[in-house]
Amino acid sequence: MRRRALALALCLAPAALPAAGAPQVSLPLDCPEGMGCYIQQYVDHDPGPAAEDYACGPLSYDGHTGTDFALPTRADLAARVPVTAAAPGTVRAVRDGMPDRLASETDAAALEGRGCGNGVALRHGDGWETQYCHLARGSIAVAPGDRVARGDRLGAVGLSGRTEFPHVEFIVRRDGAPVDPFAPSGDTRCGAAAEDALWAAPPPYRPGGLLDAGFAPDVPDYAAVKAGTAARDALPRDAGALVLYGFAFGARAGDVVALRIEGPQGEVIDHTARIERARAQLFRAAGTRRPAAGWPAGRYRGTVTLTRDGAEIARLETAVTLR
């Protein structure tokens, strides 16, 4: 059993004043309650080879022009999370038919000029446009020329195009030039959306966090963690080991991941791991081997915390039954 943070849509900040003549945009996906959708990467504001998001943080990469609204694991793709129109507009173009597949498992030639994968582009007038990338194959629900209202379904979050994680990349442009909806003028404020932000209600900035946590009978394969298939709800009493893992995003050098297991007879492990360098995503795991007499039957609870500069920024709790 896994536990996650509340969905992104449940904790919106107060509205900011939109740029003059610009569309006011809403979240481009309808995340189910409890799934824990999050923003993995923002528009890059650093003019050089480094990367910096609008809050002066590292959640971007060099040249990134969109905002990546992501699902915690690939298993969440089964929910067919709707991608929705962020503002009223007219469909300019669509693409469908590309497979939902990791870019690392796809022939690079097949992605040339098609990195957006399956997607939709909307016109909003006065040179403004929004684009929605990496949608699921066969999910596109609109056609060129269609008029859409705010919140209308365009498709579903997928894994098409040049991507390594399930998300919709939301891109805003004016006259063909990319615009950051958090800071349209390019003026970063290091912690808050700009006064001319395009959002009807800006999503709060999360400087990193925990995506998933679970128990396994051994240190899981990272691919299984990212796929959302590593966790077990129950294990036999003769399991060779009891391992707790946590899956995080936006980790920075110096962050600490703490993993604690408590069983029917008290503490099983209390382990901390210090992060040595910044990582877009990572997982850490800790556990112990089966005692000679076997595991005591019952409920085992795990707590994973992510701490930065001495302050806890994320916590997930999970549990497993040994029987």
Beta strands, then each sheet from edge to edge (+ up, - down):
strand 1: 38-41
strand 2: 67-70
strand 3: 82-84
strand 4: 89-95
strand 5: 118-125
strand 6: 128-135
strand 7: 147-148
strand 8: 153-156
strand 9: 167-174
strand 10: 177-179
strand 11: 209-216
strand 12: 234-235
strand 13: 241-251
strand 14: 256-263
strand 15: 266-274
strand 16: 279-289
strand 17: 298-308
strand 18: 311-322
sheet 1: 1+ 2- 9+ 6- 5+ 4- 7+
sheet 2: 1+ 2- 9+ 10-
sheet 3: 3+ 8-
sheet 4: 11+ 13- 16+
sheet 5: 12+ 18+ 17- 14+ 15-
end
